[in-house]
Amino acid sequence: MPLSARHIAASAMTFAALLAPRFACADGVHIETSALVFDTGWSQRAETLVSDVNGAATFALVNAVDYLRFPNQFTYFNDYGGQFQLSARDGYKVTGYTLSGGFFGAIYVGHSPDGTGRPGAADTSAGAMSSAQDAVTGETLAQHSWSASNLRGHGDFIFDSGALDRTGSFYVSFEGYAYGQASPAIWNSTDPTDPRNDYDFSRAQVGLKDPLLLTVHTTAVPEPHTYALMLAGLALLAGVLRRKNA
């Protein structure tokens, strides 16, 4: 993908991410788990809670795959931008998250049987970017990217935030694009009684294969009175040890 096209792609994704909540006609999504609250400002199809066990809540982000899919077109550029707010419930904190997904690509370049005429052409590119920001300060907590050109088969990615210590709200955003172009091979018919062009059509397909999966890890935060009891217990233990050593 030419550099100028990449700049256009990046600008388009940023533009889409900023304006999507304004133009979407569907409602937002609100999901509460045992330790976490998940919100989106807009959603054409509602995101869903896949599981919530052992301090890990997994959400299926279904809209991205709808936008970044295989189109039946010779030239296409599809993009998607979404933002999701995560808030730890009282008594819990977020310790990290992973955002995972995968693209699938297929390319076929048309050609004439004897190599004559105009050859076919096909190419694709795809990219995914994600970041996390504090909901109040805008501080960047994590940032990731992935890209591929002329993908054949599967290309998976996992964005890992690393260790976090978040009791307040923060946003996780995802942006992606899928680009492809294909042109057929064209050659003259070898049948003198039927002068016409023959074609072998090229194919350029790339897109997300499944919904994205966002897994958020949480842990309980001891209440202030728990700390007080622990300190009292330590003080009592220290007193007992001193009496034994006296």
C-alpha positions as CSV (number, residue, x, y, z in Angstrom):
1,M,0.0,0.0,0.0
2,P,1.6,3.4,-1.0
3,L,2.6,5.7,1.8
4,S,0.0,8.3,0.7
5,A,-2.7,5.6,0.8
6,R,-1.6,4.7,4.3
7,H,-2.0,8.3,5.4
8,I,-5.4,8.4,3.9
9,A,-6.3,5.1,5.7
10,A,-5.1,6.4,9.1
11,S,-7.0,9.7,8.6
12,A,-10.2,7.9,7.6
13,M,-10.0,5.6,10.6
14,T,-9.5,8.5,13.0
15,F,-12.4,10.4,11.3
16,A,-14.7,7.4,11.5
17,A,-13.9,6.8,15.2
18,L,-14.7,10.4,16.1
19,L,-17.9,10.6,14.1
20,A,-19.3,7.1,14.5
21,P,-21.2,7.9,17.8
22,R,-22.7,10.9,16.2
23,F,-24.1,9.2,13.1
24,A,-25.0,5.8,14.4
25,C,-28.7,5.2,14.7
26,A,-28.5,2.3,17.2
27,D,-28.5,2.7,21.0
28,G,-25.5,2.3,23.2
29,V,-24.7,-0.9,25.2
30,H,-24.5,-1.2,29.0
31,I,-23.2,-4.5,30.5
32,E,-22.5,-5.1,34.2
33,T,-20.4,-8.0,35.3
34,S,-19.4,-9.1,38.8
35,A,-16.5,-6.6,39.0
36,L,-16.8,-4.4,35.9
37,V,-19.1,-2.1,33.9
38,F,-18.9,-2.0,30.1
39,D,-20.4,0.8,28.1
40,T,-20.4,1.9,24.4
41,G,-21.9,5.2,23.2
42,W,-23.2,3.5,20.0
43,S,-23.6,0.1,18.6
44,Q,-25.3,-1.2,15.4
45,R,-25.3,-4.7,16.9
46,A,-25.1,-5.1,20.6
47,E,-21.8,-6.3,22.0
48,T,-22.3,-9.3,24.3
49,L,-20.7,-10.8,27.5
50,V,-19.2,-14.1,26.5
51,S,-18.0,-15.2,30.0
52,D,-17.3,-13.8,33.5
53,V,-15.3,-16.2,35.6
54,N,-12.3,-16.1,37.9
55,G,-11.7,-12.4,37.6
56,A,-11.8,-12.3,33.8
57,A,-14.7,-10.9,31.8
58,T,-14.7,-11.5,28.0
59,F,-16.8,-9.4,25.6
60,A,-17.5,-10.0,21.9
61,L,-17.2,-6.8,19.9
62,V,-19.3,-7.8,16.9
63,N,-19.5,-4.6,14.9
64,A,-16.0,-4.6,13.6
65,V,-16.4,-7.8,11.7
66,D,-19.5,-6.4,10.0
67,Y,-17.6,-3.4,8.6
68,L,-14.3,-5.3,7.8
69,R,-15.6,-8.2,5.8
70,F,-15.0,-9.6,2.3
71,P,-16.7,-7.4,-0.3
72,N,-17.5,-8.6,-3.8
73,Q,-15.8,-5.7,-5.5
74,F,-12.8,-5.1,-7.6
75,T,-11.7,-2.1,-5.5
76,Y,-12.7,-1.4,-1.9
77,F,-11.6,0.4,1.3
78,N,-13.6,-0.5,4.4
79,D,-12.8,0.9,7.8
80,Y,-14.2,0.8,11.4
81,G,-13.7,2.7,14.6
82,G,-15.2,1.9,18.0
83,Q,-14.6,3.0,21.6
84,F,-15.6,1.2,24.8
85,Q,-15.6,2.5,28.4
86,L,-14.6,0.2,31.2
87,S,-15.2,1.0,34.8
88,A,-14.3,-1.2,37.8
89,R,-17.1,-1.6,40.3
90,D,-16.7,-0.6,43.9
91,G,-14.3,-2.9,45.7
92,Y,-12.5,-3.9,42.5
93,K,-9.7,-2.7,40.2
94,V,-8.7,-3.5,36.6
95,T,-5.3,-5.2,36.4
96,G,-5.1,-5.6,32.6
97,Y,-6.8,-6.6,29.4
98,T,-6.3,-8.3,26.0
99,L,-7.9,-7.5,22.7
100,S,-7.7,-10.3,20.2
101,G,-8.8,-10.9,16.6
102,G,-7.8,-12.2,13.3
103,F,-7.9,-11.3,9.6
104,F,-8.3,-13.8,6.7
105,G,-7.0,-13.1,3.2
106,A,-7.2,-14.7,-0.2
107,I,-5.6,-13.5,-3.4
108,Y,-5.8,-14.9,-6.9
109,V,-4.1,-13.2,-9.9
110,G,-5.7,-13.9,-13.3
111,H,-3.6,-15.0,-16.2
112,S,-4.0,-16.2,-19.8
113,P,-3.4,-19.8,-20.7
114,D,-0.4,-18.9,-22.9
115,G,0.9,-15.8,-21.1
116,T,-0.3,-13.4,-23.8
117,G,-2.4,-10.3,-23.4
118,R,-2.6,-8.1,-20.3
119,P,-1.8,-9.9,-17.1
120,G,-4.1,-9.7,-14.1
121,A,-3.3,-8.0,-10.8
122,A,-4.5,-8.2,-7.2
123,D,-3.3,-6.9,-3.8
124,T,-4.6,-6.3,-0.4
125,S,-3.7,-4.7,2.9
126,A,-5.2,-4.7,6.4
127,G,-4.5,-3.0,9.7
128,A,-5.6,-2.9,13.3
129,M,-4.8,-0.3,16.0
130,S,-5.9,-0.1,19.6
131,S,-5.2,2.2,22.5
132,A,-6.4,2.9,26.0
133,Q,-6.8,6.3,27.7
134,D,-7.8,7.4,31.2
135,A,-11.4,8.7,31.0
136,V,-10.6,11.8,33.1
137,T,-7.0,12.8,32.3
138,G,-6.7,11.4,28.8
139,E,-3.4,9.7,29.8
140,T,-2.4,6.9,27.3
141,L,-2.3,3.6,29.2
142,A,-1.6,1.2,26.2
143,Q,-1.1,1.4,22.5
144,H,-0.8,-1.3,19.8
145,S,-0.9,-1.9,16.1
146,W,-0.8,-4.7,13.5
147,S,-0.8,-4.7,9.7
148,A,-0.4,-7.1,6.8
149,S,-0.1,-6.9,3.0
150,N,-1.3,-9.6,0.6
151,L,-2.4,-11.9,3.3
152,R,-3.0,-15.5,2.3
153,G,-4.7,-17.5,5.1
154,H,-4.9,-16.3,8.7
155,G,-3.2,-13.4,10.4
156,D,-4.1,-13.2,14.1
157,F,-3.2,-10.5,16.6
158,I,-3.4,-10.1,20.4
159,F,-3.0,-6.7,22.0
160,D,-2.0,-7.0,25.7
161,S,-2.2,-3.9,27.9
162,G,0.4,-5.3,30.3
163,A,-0.1,-4.7,34.1
164,L,-2.7,-2.0,35.0
165,D,-3.9,-0.7,38.3
166,R,-7.1,1.1,37.5
167,T,-10.0,1.8,39.9
168,G,-11.4,4.6,37.7
169,S,-12.9,4.6,34.2
170,F,-10.8,4.3,31.0
171,Y,-11.5,3.9,27.3
172,V,-10.3,1.1,25.0
173,S,-10.6,2.0,21.3
174,F,-10.1,-0.1,18.2
175,E,-9.6,1.0,14.6
176,G,-9.2,-1.1,11.6
177,Y,-9.2,-1.1,7.8
178,A,-9.3,-3.6,4.9
179,Y,-8.2,-2.6,1.4
180,G,-8.2,-4.6,-1.8
181,Q,-8.0,-4.1,-5.6
182,A,-8.1,-6.7,-8.4
183,S,-8.1,-6.4,-12.2
184,P,-8.6,-9.3,-14.7
185,A,-6.2,-10.8,-17.2
186,I,-7.4,-10.0,-20.7
187,W,-6.3,-11.7,-23.9
188,N,-7.6,-12.1,-27.5
189,S,-9.5,-15.2,-28.3
190,T,-7.5,-17.8,-30.4
191,D,-10.6,-18.7,-32.3
192,P,-10.5,-16.8,-35.6
193,T,-14.3,-17.3,-36.1
194,D,-15.0,-15.6,-32.8
195,P,-12.8,-12.5,-32.4
196,R,-13.4,-11.4,-28.8
197,N,-11.6,-10.9,-25.5
198,D,-11.3,-13.6,-23.0
199,Y,-10.9,-12.9,-19.2
200,D,-9.6,-14.5,-16.1
201,F,-10.8,-12.5,-13.2
202,S,-8.5,-11.8,-10.2
203,R,-9.7,-11.8,-6.6
204,A,-8.5,-9.8,-3.6
205,Q,-10.2,-10.6,-0.3
206,V,-9.3,-9.5,3.2
207,G,-11.3,-8.9,6.3
208,L,-11.9,-9.9,9.9
209,K,-12.9,-13.5,10.2
210,D,-14.7,-13.3,13.6
211,P,-15.8,-10.8,16.2
212,L,-13.1,-9.2,18.3
213,L,-12.7,-10.5,21.9
214,L,-12.0,-8.1,24.7
215,T,-11.0,-9.8,28.0
216,V,-10.6,-7.6,31.1
217,H,-8.9,-8.9,34.2
218,T,-10.0,-7.6,37.6
219,T,-9.2,-8.3,41.3
220,A,-10.8,-7.3,44.5
221,V,-9.4,-4.3,46.5
222,P,-9.5,-4.7,50.3
223,E,-11.8,-2.3,52.0
224,P,-10.2,0.3,54.5
225,H,-11.4,-1.6,57.5
226,T,-9.7,-4.8,56.2
227,Y,-6.4,-2.9,56.2
228,A,-7.2,-1.7,59.8
229,L,-7.8,-5.2,61.0
230,M,-4.7,-6.5,59.3
231,L,-2.6,-3.8,61.0
232,A,-4.2,-4.5,64.3
233,G,-3.4,-8.2,63.9
234,L,0.3,-7.4,63.0
235,A,0.6,-5.2,66.1
236,L,-0.9,-7.9,68.3
237,L,1.5,-10.5,66.8
238,A,4.5,-8.1,67.4
239,G,3.4,-7.7,71.0
240,V,3.2,-11.4,71.6
241,L,6.7,-11.9,70.1
242,R,8.2,-9.2,72.3
243,R,6.7,-10.9,75.4
244,K,8.2,-14.2,74.4
245,N,11.6,-12.7,73.9
246,A,11.5,-10.7,77.2
